[in-house]
Amino acid sequence: MGYRNEEIETMPREELQRMQLSLLQRQVRTMYDASAVFRGRMDEAGLTPDDITGFEEFRKVPFMSKADLRDFYPDHLFVKPYEELVRVHVSSGTTGLATVVGYTKKDLEDWSECLARGMVSFGMSDKDMLQNFHGYGLFTGGLGVHYGAERIGATVLPIGTGNTDRQIRMMLDLPVTAVAGTPSYMFHIADVCESRGIDMRRDTKVRLAIAGGEPWSDSMRRKLQDRTGMRVHNCYGASELYGPCFLECREQCGAHVWADYCYMEILDRDGNPCADGEEGEMVVTMLQKEAFPLIRYRIGDVTSLTWERCACGRTHPRMGRITGRADDMLIVRGVNVFPSQIESVIGEFAFLSPFYHITLTNEDYMDEMVVSIEVEERHLTDDMIRMAEMKRQVEDRLKSVLNIKTAVKLELPGALARYEGKAQHVTDNRSYE
């Protein structure tokens, strides 16, 4: 393939875990010395870096969480000064505040290495041309995939999001062999091609795809592969980690989590380690990040992890598909959405009551979100123009906060269900079968 770190990728588990422990100890020391926040929590727990003599002792280190990203916004968790950074990315946050992530030059190199290994593992090489559907800019997806592909010598077409006509034209006119984007957009591309009599197998050279950024299932994968002829590989990542990081190999049986870059724990509801292959909450420690390290970060996703040697020969652990969330975050068209963000927008408008409900659907695998909100009784009016303007104002504000288009339905007072206990704000009718 022209690019593979054979020694690292097939290292025996015992050696990998010795490497992980050494990197964990170094990262804890670095954070303890450089981060007042982390040092304070370690002190409260009665721990010093010297106490971390094994993985069991490491599990005593306090968790980090998404609340930390809000409480120490924008950059108080950075442990490197800006003069040592070469890039900053920003993504949506839990309550309207963004997640700001800094990168040193080495951070970017390590991020590219993670993706390069994954791309080679499913068959990409310097002979491929990758058409990148992901957005370029503050979002991490576009540039992450771009530099990973360039790392292996592939040719990159940085087309970005949208403009489906141009996307299809490039796939027809250029020797594009691989694409990257959200699965829902790939289904949309397939729909448009079929409506125009374009057979992707016959009329394009595309044979590989990297899909991620939103929930999807193996049955969706099968349908997409059957319709397009592409072999589609799942991708996992988050801005807090680097961005998109971990890819499935050609076996398509779980994304390889590179053990020299990430120590991943899967914990049960009581915080105890799950057995190999058992589902639980993912907790992540990035082992080599310099600017914005994460130690025992509760990212909120529910998955499983297995150290069983992969049929591809790689020995690094593999994570299963994400099956849920340990918090209330929704992923809509690849964007993280929290009900608290919607609540904060509702609170900005005097004509809205606090009663709302979110309904999610995905006709033809394209996510749609409708937010139903009751109007305050004193603001009810028969003036349809006024009601339409109220609806437009809320939709515009939600789009500016969430970065996705959201349909708003204004309801009469008392129209939405009331709950004696915790309100049920979300109905997710999406199907991934």
SEKE-416832 format. One record per residue (C-alpha): x, y, z; residue in one letter. Coordinates in Angstrom, 2 decimals. Layout:
N
<gudren <X,Y,Z>,a>;
...
END
This chain:
433
<gudren <0.00,0.00,0.00>,m>;
<gudren <2.96,2.30,0.32>,g>;
<gudren <2.02,3.52,3.82>,y>;
<gudren <1.72,1.40,6.93>,r>;
<gudren <3.35,1.29,10.35>,n>;
<gudren <3.57,-2.50,10.53>,e>;
<gudren <5.52,-2.61,13.79>,e>;
<gudren <3.03,-0.49,15.72>,i>;
<gudren <-0.16,-1.77,14.10>,e>;
<gudren <0.60,-5.45,14.82>,t>;
<gudren <2.30,-5.03,18.19>,m>;
<gudren <1.22,-7.65,20.77>,p>;
<gudren <-1.40,-6.48,23.25>,r>;
<gudren <0.96,-6.75,26.22>,e>;
<gudren <3.47,-4.42,24.55>,e>;
<gudren <0.74,-2.01,23.50>,l>;
<gudren <-0.58,-1.80,27.04>,q>;
<gudren <2.89,-1.22,28.45>,r>;
<gudren <3.23,1.63,25.97>,m>;
<gudren <-0.18,2.96,26.97>,q>;
<gudren <0.66,2.98,30.67>,l>;
<gudren <3.91,4.83,30.03>,s>;
<gudren <2.08,7.43,27.91>,l>;
<gudren <-0.68,7.73,30.52>,l>;
<gudren <1.86,8.42,33.25>,q>;
<gudren <3.57,11.03,31.11>,r>;
<gudren <0.29,12.74,30.21>,q>;
<gudren <-0.88,12.84,33.83>,v>;
<gudren <2.43,14.43,34.83>,r>;
<gudren <2.16,16.98,32.02>,t>;
<gudren <-1.38,17.93,32.96>,m>;
<gudren <-0.60,18.07,36.67>,y>;
<gudren <2.26,20.48,36.03>,d>;
<gudren <0.55,22.60,33.37>,a>;
<gudren <-3.17,22.70,34.27>,s>;
<gudren <-4.34,24.32,37.50>,a>;
<gudren <-7.77,22.77,36.94>,v>;
<gudren <-6.44,19.23,36.66>,f>;
<gudren <-3.94,19.67,39.48>,r>;
<gudren <-6.70,20.94,41.79>,g>;
<gudren <-8.86,17.91,41.10>,r>;
<gudren <-5.96,15.52,41.61>,m>;
<gudren <-5.14,17.22,44.91>,d>;
<gudren <-8.77,16.95,46.01>,e>;
<gudren <-8.66,13.23,45.22>,a>;
<gudren <-5.43,12.86,47.20>,g>;
<gudren <-3.48,11.81,44.12>,l>;
<gudren <-0.14,12.78,42.63>,t>;
<gudren <1.32,11.65,39.29>,p>;
<gudren <3.63,9.28,41.18>,d>;
<gudren <0.57,7.36,42.41>,d>;
<gudren <-0.33,6.23,38.87>,i>;
<gudren <1.58,2.97,38.85>,t>;
<gudren <-0.96,0.93,36.86>,g>;
<gudren <-4.33,1.04,35.11>,f>;
<gudren <-6.21,0.32,38.34>,e>;
<gudren <-4.63,3.35,39.99>,e>;
<gudren <-5.34,5.42,36.89>,f>;
<gudren <-9.06,4.74,37.35>,r>;
<gudren <-8.91,6.83,40.52>,k>;
<gudren <-8.10,9.95,38.45>,v>;
<gudren <-11.13,12.29,38.36>,p>;
<gudren <-13.22,12.46,35.19>,f>;
<gudren <-13.34,15.36,32.77>,m>;
<gudren <-16.69,16.09,31.10>,s>;
<gudren <-18.46,18.28,28.58>,k>;
<gudren <-19.37,20.62,31.44>,a>;
<gudren <-15.66,21.46,31.66>,d>;
<gudren <-15.75,22.74,28.08>,l>;
<gudren <-18.50,25.15,29.11>,r>;
<gudren <-17.09,26.13,32.51>,d>;
<gudren <-13.60,26.84,31.17>,f>;
<gudren <-14.63,28.34,27.83>,y>;
<gudren <-12.98,29.33,25.57>,p>;
<gudren <-9.40,28.19,26.17>,d>;
<gudren <-8.74,27.73,29.88>,h>;
<gudren <-8.13,24.00,29.37>,l>;
<gudren <-5.31,24.67,26.92>,f>;
<gudren <-1.90,23.79,28.32>,v>;
<gudren <0.11,25.42,25.51>,k>;
<gudren <0.32,29.16,24.76>,p>;
<gudren <-1.06,30.44,21.47>,y>;
<gudren <2.41,31.05,20.08>,e>;
<gudren <2.92,27.26,20.14>,e>;
<gudren <-0.39,26.56,18.36>,l>;
<gudren <-0.74,26.31,14.61>,v>;
<gudren <-4.53,25.88,14.35>,r>;
<gudren <-7.78,26.31,16.26>,v>;
<gudren <-11.04,24.51,15.44>,h>;
<gudren <-14.47,25.35,16.87>,v>;
<gudren <-17.57,23.17,17.04>,s>;
<gudren <-21.04,23.42,18.57>,s>;
<gudren <-21.24,23.20,22.35>,g>;
<gudren <-23.74,22.10,24.96>,t>;
<gudren <-25.55,25.39,25.64>,t>;
<gudren <-24.71,27.53,22.66>,g>;
<gudren <-21.11,27.96,23.73>,l>;
<gudren <-18.67,26.53,21.22>,a>;
<gudren <-16.03,23.90,21.88>,t>;
<gudren <-12.67,25.50,21.10>,v>;
<gudren <-9.81,23.09,20.37>,v>;
<gudren <-6.19,24.09,19.87>,g>;
<gudren <-3.53,22.15,17.97>,y>;
<gudren <0.23,22.18,17.94>,t>;
<gudren <2.12,21.08,14.84>,k>;
<gudren <2.61,17.64,16.38>,k>;
<gudren <-1.09,17.40,17.21>,d>;
<gudren <-1.94,17.85,13.54>,l>;
<gudren <0.67,15.31,12.52>,e>;
<gudren <-0.69,12.77,15.01>,d>;
<gudren <-4.27,13.39,13.87>,w>;
<gudren <-3.25,12.82,10.26>,s>;
<gudren <-1.41,9.65,11.27>,e>;
<gudren <-4.54,8.21,12.94>,c>;
<gudren <-6.59,8.75,9.81>,l>;
<gudren <-3.85,7.66,7.44>,a>;
<gudren <-3.54,4.30,9.20>,r>;
<gudren <-7.30,3.84,9.00>,g>;
<gudren <-7.50,4.71,5.32>,m>;
<gudren <-4.77,2.26,4.42>,v>;
<gudren <-6.44,-0.41,6.57>,s>;
<gudren <-9.48,-0.48,4.26>,f>;
<gudren <-7.58,-0.25,1.00>,g>;
<gudren <-6.88,3.39,0.17>,m>;
<gudren <-3.48,4.28,-1.26>,s>;
<gudren <-1.59,6.91,-3.23>,d>;
<gudren <-3.44,5.69,-6.33>,k>;
<gudren <-6.79,6.99,-5.03>,d>;
<gudren <-8.57,10.32,-5.48>,m>;
<gudren <-10.77,11.30,-2.53>,l>;
<gudren <-13.74,13.63,-3.03>,q>;
<gudren <-14.36,15.20,0.37>,n>;
<gudren <-18.03,16.08,1.02>,f>;
<gudren <-17.28,17.36,4.53>,h>;
<gudren <-17.28,21.08,5.28>,g>;
<gudren <-14.06,23.04,5.46>,y>;
<gudren <-13.50,25.68,8.11>,g>;
<gudren <-14.14,25.60,11.84>,l>;
<gudren <-15.62,22.09,11.67>,f>;
<gudren <-12.94,19.41,12.11>,t>;
<gudren <-14.26,16.87,9.61>,g>;
<gudren <-13.16,18.41,6.34>,g>;
<gudren <-9.57,19.25,7.14>,l>;
<gudren <-9.05,16.09,9.19>,g>;
<gudren <-9.99,13.76,6.36>,v>;
<gudren <-8.15,15.97,3.88>,h>;
<gudren <-4.78,15.78,5.63>,y>;
<gudren <-5.16,12.09,6.44>,g>;
<gudren <-5.63,11.33,2.75>,a>;
<gudren <-2.72,13.51,1.73>,e>;
<gudren <-0.59,11.72,4.32>,r>;
<gudren <-0.88,8.48,2.34>,i>;
<gudren <-0.25,10.28,-0.94>,g>;
<gudren <-3.85,10.21,-2.18>,a>;
<gudren <-5.14,13.04,-4.38>,t>;
<gudren <-7.78,15.14,-2.59>,v>;
<gudren <-10.67,17.00,-4.20>,l>;
<gudren <-11.68,19.48,-1.46>,p>;
<gudren <-15.17,20.14,-2.76>,i>;
<gudren <-16.83,20.65,0.63>,g>;
<gudren <-20.54,20.45,1.42>,t>;
<gudren <-23.57,20.99,-0.76>,g>;
<gudren <-24.03,21.77,-4.46>,n>;
<gudren <-25.06,18.24,-5.37>,t>;
<gudren <-25.01,18.96,-9.10>,d>;
<gudren <-21.35,19.88,-8.91>,r>;
<gudren <-20.58,16.90,-6.66>,q>;
<gudren <-22.02,14.49,-9.21>,i>;
<gudren <-20.36,16.26,-12.13>,r>;
<gudren <-16.94,15.91,-10.48>,m>;
<gudren <-17.56,12.22,-9.78>,m>;
<gudren <-18.40,11.73,-13.45>,l>;
<gudren <-15.62,13.85,-14.94>,d>;
<gudren <-12.67,13.08,-12.64>,l>;
<gudren <-11.13,9.74,-11.63>,p>;
<gudren <-12.64,9.91,-8.12>,v>;
<gudren <-12.27,6.53,-6.40>,t>;
<gudren <-13.24,7.42,-2.80>,a>;
<gudren <-15.62,9.81,-1.06>,v>;
<gudren <-16.05,11.03,2.51>,a>;
<gudren <-19.14,12.52,4.14>,g>;
<gudren <-22.24,11.77,6.18>,t>;
<gudren <-24.19,8.64,5.24>,p>;
<gudren <-27.39,10.66,4.77>,s>;
<gudren <-25.70,12.85,2.15>,y>;
<gudren <-24.37,9.77,0.39>,m>;
<gudren <-27.94,8.45,0.18>,f>;
<gudren <-28.99,11.81,-1.25>,h>;
<gudren <-26.25,11.61,-3.88>,i>;
<gudren <-27.47,8.09,-4.74>,a>;
<gudren <-31.09,9.31,-5.03>,d>;
<gudren <-30.17,12.14,-7.38>,v>;
<gudren <-27.98,9.87,-9.51>,c>;
<gudren <-30.79,7.33,-9.87>,e>;
<gudren <-33.30,10.04,-10.79>,s>;
<gudren <-30.99,11.09,-13.63>,r>;
<gudren <-30.27,7.63,-14.88>,g>;
<gudren <-26.70,7.69,-13.58>,i>;
<gudren <-25.36,4.31,-12.48>,d>;
<gudren <-22.55,4.93,-9.99>,m>;
<gudren <-21.06,1.50,-10.69>,r>;
<gudren <-21.02,2.04,-14.44>,r>;
<gudren <-20.54,5.79,-14.76>,d>;
<gudren <-18.05,6.57,-11.95>,t>;
<gudren <-14.89,5.00,-10.56>,k>;
<gudren <-15.94,5.43,-6.91>,v>;
<gudren <-15.31,2.22,-4.95>,r>;
<gudren <-14.66,3.33,-1.35>,l>;
<gudren <-16.41,5.62,1.12>,a>;
<gudren <-15.79,7.00,4.61>,i>;
<gudren <-19.08,7.71,6.40>,a>;
<gudren <-19.56,9.29,9.80>,g>;
<gudren <-20.77,12.30,11.74>,g>;
<gudren <-24.24,10.91,12.50>,e>;
<gudren <-25.91,7.68,13.70>,p>;
<gudren <-26.31,4.93,11.13>,w>;
<gudren <-26.58,1.17,11.12>,s>;
<gudren <-25.15,-1.86,9.39>,d>;
<gudren <-28.43,-2.29,7.52>,s>;
<gudren <-28.06,1.26,6.19>,m>;
<gudren <-24.53,0.35,5.14>,r>;
<gudren <-25.77,-2.68,3.23>,r>;
<gudren <-28.41,-0.63,1.43>,k>;
<gudren <-25.92,2.09,0.54>,l>;
<gudren <-23.38,-0.42,-0.71>,q>;
<gudren <-26.02,-2.25,-2.77>,d>;
<gudren <-27.19,0.98,-4.39>,r>;
<gudren <-23.80,2.51,-5.16>,t>;
<gudren <-21.28,-0.31,-5.40>,g>;
<gudren <-19.08,1.49,-2.85>,m>;
<gudren <-17.57,-0.31,0.14>,r>;
<gudren <-18.53,2.03,2.99>,v>;
<gudren <-16.44,2.31,6.16>,h>;
<gudren <-17.55,3.77,9.45>,n>;
<gudren <-15.63,6.68,11.00>,c>;
<gudren <-15.64,7.83,14.62>,y>;
<gudren <-14.32,11.00,16.19>,g>;
<gudren <-15.09,14.27,17.93>,a>;
<gudren <-13.50,17.69,18.02>,s>;
<gudren <-12.34,17.10,21.57>,e>;
<gudren <-10.31,14.07,20.48>,l>;
<gudren <-8.74,15.67,17.38>,y>;
<gudren <-11.70,15.37,15.02>,g>;
<gudren <-12.55,12.22,13.05>,p>;
<gudren <-9.96,9.72,14.27>,c>;
<gudren <-10.79,6.05,14.00>,f>;
<gudren <-11.84,4.08,10.93>,l>;
<gudren <-12.92,0.55,10.15>,e>;
<gudren <-10.54,-1.66,8.21>,c>;
<gudren <-11.55,-3.75,5.20>,r>;
<gudren <-13.15,-6.29,7.58>,e>;
<gudren <-15.83,-3.72,8.58>,q>;
<gudren <-16.10,-5.15,12.09>,c>;
<gudren <-15.37,-2.14,14.30>,g>;
<gudren <-13.19,0.95,14.11>,a>;
<gudren <-9.57,0.42,15.16>,h>;
<gudren <-8.74,2.63,18.17>,v>;
<gudren <-5.02,3.27,17.88>,w>;
<gudren <-3.72,2.34,21.31>,a>;
<gudren <-0.61,4.51,21.05>,d>;
<gudren <-2.82,7.60,20.67>,y>;
<gudren <-5.92,6.80,22.72>,c>;
<gudren <-6.67,4.90,25.93>,y>;
<gudren <-10.36,4.06,25.84>,m>;
<gudren <-12.30,2.78,28.84>,e>;
<gudren <-15.82,1.32,28.64>,i>;
<gudren <-17.54,1.69,32.00>,l>;
<gudren <-20.82,0.41,33.43>,d>;
<gudren <-23.34,2.58,35.27>,r>;
<gudren <-21.36,2.21,38.50>,d>;
<gudren <-18.13,3.32,36.85>,g>;
<gudren <-16.59,-0.14,36.75>,n>;
<gudren <-14.80,-1.52,33.67>,p>;
<gudren <-16.99,-3.51,31.28>,c>;
<gudren <-15.92,-6.90,30.03>,a>;
<gudren <-14.43,-7.23,26.57>,d>;
<gudren <-17.23,-6.66,24.05>,g>;
<gudren <-19.74,-5.46,26.67>,e>;
<gudren <-21.50,-2.13,26.10>,e>;
<gudren <-21.02,0.83,28.40>,g>;
<gudren <-20.11,4.50,28.50>,e>;
<gudren <-17.00,5.49,26.60>,m>;
<gudren <-14.32,7.36,28.56>,v>;
<gudren <-11.37,8.65,26.57>,v>;
<gudren <-7.81,9.68,27.39>,t>;
<gudren <-5.79,11.07,24.50>,m>;
<gudren <-2.24,9.93,25.08>,l>;
<gudren <-0.20,12.31,22.95>,q>;
<gudren <-2.23,15.51,22.60>,k>;
<gudren <-0.17,18.56,23.45>,e>;
<gudren <-2.34,21.68,23.27>,a>;
<gudren <-5.67,20.41,24.58>,f>;
<gudren <-5.16,17.10,26.45>,p>;
<gudren <-8.10,15.07,27.69>,l>;
<gudren <-7.77,12.70,30.63>,i>;
<gudren <-10.66,10.38,31.49>,r>;
<gudren <-13.04,12.44,29.38>,y>;
<gudren <-16.66,11.30,29.52>,r>;
<gudren <-17.61,11.87,25.90>,i>;
<gudren <-21.09,10.41,26.49>,g>;
<gudren <-21.27,7.79,23.75>,d>;
<gudren <-22.32,4.21,24.51>,v>;
<gudren <-20.36,1.49,22.75>,t>;
<gudren <-18.22,-1.60,23.32>,s>;
<gudren <-14.52,-2.37,22.92>,l>;
<gudren <-12.79,-5.61,22.05>,t>;
<gudren <-9.11,-6.52,22.07>,w>;
<gudren <-9.72,-9.62,19.96>,e>;
<gudren <-7.17,-9.68,17.16>,r>;
<gudren <-8.76,-8.49,13.93>,c>;
<gudren <-8.79,-10.71,10.83>,a>;
<gudren <-6.83,-7.94,9.09>,c>;
<gudren <-3.89,-8.73,11.40>,g>;
<gudren <-4.02,-5.52,13.43>,r>;
<gudren <-3.90,-5.91,17.19>,t>;
<gudren <-5.27,-2.56,18.37>,h>;
<gudren <-8.69,-2.62,20.06>,p>;
<gudren <-11.84,-2.14,18.02>,r>;
<gudren <-14.90,-0.19,19.09>,m>;
<gudren <-18.42,-1.21,18.15>,g>;
<gudren <-21.02,1.09,16.66>,r>;
<gudren <-22.37,3.86,18.87>,i>;
<gudren <-25.70,2.59,20.19>,t>;
<gudren <-26.78,5.53,22.34>,g>;
<gudren <-25.85,8.41,24.57>,r>;
<gudren <-25.23,8.61,28.28>,a>;
<gudren <-26.49,12.22,28.17>,d>;
<gudren <-29.27,13.98,26.24>,d>;
<gudren <-27.24,14.98,23.20>,m>;
<gudren <-28.77,14.39,19.78>,l>;
<gudren <-26.85,14.06,16.54>,i>;
<gudren <-28.77,15.59,13.65>,v>;
<gudren <-27.21,15.65,10.19>,r>;
<gudren <-23.81,15.31,11.77>,g>;
<gudren <-24.33,18.21,14.21>,v>;
<gudren <-24.42,17.86,18.00>,n>;
<gudren <-27.72,19.25,19.30>,v>;
<gudren <-28.65,19.58,22.96>,f>;
<gudren <-32.21,20.29,24.13>,p>;
<gudren <-30.68,22.89,26.44>,s>;
<gudren <-29.62,24.88,23.36>,q>;
<gudren <-33.22,24.89,22.15>,i>;
<gudren <-34.46,25.85,25.61>,e>;
<gudren <-32.09,28.82,25.67>,s>;
<gudren <-33.44,30.05,22.32>,v>;
<gudren <-37.06,29.66,23.48>,i>;
<gudren <-36.22,31.79,26.51>,g>;
<gudren <-35.17,34.67,24.24>,e>;
<gudren <-38.71,35.17,22.88>,f>;
<gudren <-41.41,36.67,25.11>,a>;
<gudren <-44.16,35.22,22.92>,f>;
<gudren <-43.05,31.61,23.57>,l>;
<gudren <-43.94,29.49,26.59>,s>;
<gudren <-41.36,27.05,28.07>,p>;
<gudren <-43.31,24.04,26.79>,f>;
<gudren <-41.76,22.41,23.74>,y>;
<gudren <-41.20,19.05,22.05>,h>;
<gudren <-38.63,17.87,19.50>,i>;
<gudren <-39.60,15.32,16.85>,t>;
<gudren <-36.94,13.67,14.70>,l>;
<gudren <-37.56,11.77,11.48>,t>;
<gudren <-35.31,10.65,8.63>,n>;
<gudren <-37.24,10.02,5.46>,e>;
<gudren <-34.84,8.54,2.90>,d>;
<gudren <-32.16,8.70,5.66>,y>;
<gudren <-32.11,12.52,5.67>,m>;
<gudren <-32.64,13.78,9.22>,d>;
<gudren <-35.44,16.29,9.81>,e>;
<gudren <-36.11,18.05,13.12>,m>;
<gudren <-39.36,19.76,14.08>,v>;
<gudren <-39.58,21.80,17.28>,v>;
<gudren <-43.15,22.29,18.50>,s>;
<gudren <-43.47,25.21,20.94>,i>;
<gudren <-46.52,26.61,22.71>,e>;
<gudren <-47.25,30.31,22.27>,v>;
<gudren <-47.92,32.38,25.38>,e>;
<gudren <-51.66,33.00,25.59>,e>;
<gudren <-51.34,36.77,25.71>,r>;
<gudren <-49.48,36.70,22.41>,h>;
<gudren <-52.03,34.60,20.51>,l>;
<gudren <-53.40,36.36,17.46>,t>;
<gudren <-55.55,35.64,14.42>,d>;
<gudren <-53.12,37.66,12.35>,d>;
<gudren <-51.56,34.95,10.18>,m>;
<gudren <-48.85,37.28,8.93>,i>;
<gudren <-47.80,38.00,12.51>,r>;
<gudren <-47.78,34.28,13.39>,m>;
<gudren <-45.70,33.49,10.31>,a>;
<gudren <-43.22,36.19,11.30>,e>;
<gudren <-42.95,34.78,14.83>,m>;
<gudren <-42.27,31.34,13.37>,k>;
<gudren <-39.62,32.72,11.02>,r>;
<gudren <-37.82,34.57,13.85>,q>;
<gudren <-37.55,31.40,15.94>,v>;
<gudren <-36.41,29.29,12.98>,e>;
<gudren <-33.74,31.83,12.06>,d>;
<gudren <-32.46,31.98,15.62>,r>;
<gudren <-32.36,28.19,15.99>,l>;
<gudren <-30.41,27.92,12.76>,k>;
<gudren <-27.86,30.47,13.98>,s>;
<gudren <-27.37,28.58,17.28>,v>;
<gudren <-27.57,24.97,16.06>,l>;
<gudren <-26.00,25.44,12.61>,n>;
<gudren <-28.74,23.34,10.99>,i>;
<gudren <-32.13,24.17,9.54>,k>;
<gudren <-34.96,23.43,11.96>,t>;
<gudren <-38.71,23.54,11.32>,a>;
<gudren <-40.77,25.27,14.03>,v>;
<gudren <-44.44,24.52,14.71>,k>;
<gudren <-46.24,27.03,16.93>,l>;
<gudren <-48.84,25.37,19.15>,e>;
<gudren <-51.81,26.63,21.17>,l>;
<gudren <-51.39,26.89,24.96>,p>;
<gudren <-51.91,23.49,26.56>,g>;
<gudren <-51.48,21.57,23.30>,a>;
<gudren <-48.33,19.72,24.34>,l>;
<gudren <-48.24,16.87,26.85>,a>;
<gudren <-47.50,17.59,30.50>,r>;
<gudren <-45.50,15.18,32.68>,y>;
<gudren <-45.59,14.64,36.42>,e>;
<gudren <-41.94,13.64,36.46>,g>;
<gudren <-39.14,14.58,34.11>,k>;
<gudren <-40.47,16.10,30.91>,a>;
<gudren <-40.05,14.00,27.76>,q>;
<gudren <-38.79,16.55,25.25>,h>;
<gudren <-37.73,14.27,22.39>,v>;
<gudren <-39.46,11.79,20.13>,t>;
<gudren <-36.93,10.15,17.86>,d>;
<gudren <-38.74,8.39,15.03>,n>;
<gudren <-35.62,7.92,12.94>,r>;
<gudren <-35.05,4.45,11.57>,s>;
<gudren <-31.62,3.10,10.63>,y>;
<gudren <-32.87,-0.12,9.11>,e>;
END
